[in-house]
């Protein structure tokens, strides 16, 4: 079964048929929201709004462990994350969909592993390639098929939030090799790997990062939110087409 974790701008999937919503309890507490069971093109899909619905949970307080555990417990094998980002690489314009292939974790203080040394044994996992290459290929091929404005590959800088970054921080991330920046990519990707779930991300670019391009003199939150919501039609079209192909 496939699951979609929705981020900023995507708290529901109104284009799909909602069959039921179910609360789920995990050893790590409650997920961000009841899990929503949809059907699209005859395929069953679970949807989980990462920030809740309505959007209210800040990125550093999301119960990532409960979210991933809940999906695994219901038989999910693949997760597609939708995570809005800013572009560090000035050549990546707002409006593009980035399908990243790497990630750098700058977050802190988040519960980031299931390995607690008590109920769950120590589990070292290979994270050389954090995003599932097969699932990424489906996303890329489907984006190409739909003639979407997409970027194949990129390095996601996962930052703490909820504040946006300083221009000096963005310069640092750029020197480190990051091309996009967001607040929810980790520990989500790492937790999915611990539970052996195929995980890939669609990252709509809502803005240039601080000090870059259109954000040279600062960030306009109203514009960011407007851009984020405006891109969700392309995201839902991509998801629907991919699930129609991949789900069968």
TAVENJO-V820975 format. One record per helix or strand. SS is the DSSP state (helix for helix, strand for strand). FROM is the first residue (numbers start at 1). LEN is the number of residues. If there is no record, write none. Layout:
SS_FROM_LEN / SS_FROM_LEN
This chain:
strand_2_5 / strand_17_6 / strand_25_2 / strand_29_2 / strand_35_6 / strand_43_7 / helix_59_3 / helix_64_10 / strand_78_5 / strand_85_3 / strand_97_3 / strand_102_4 / helix_133_13 / strand_150_3 / strand_155_4 / helix_167_10 / strand_180_3 / helix_188_7 / strand_198_11 / helix_213_3 / helix_221_10 / helix_232_15
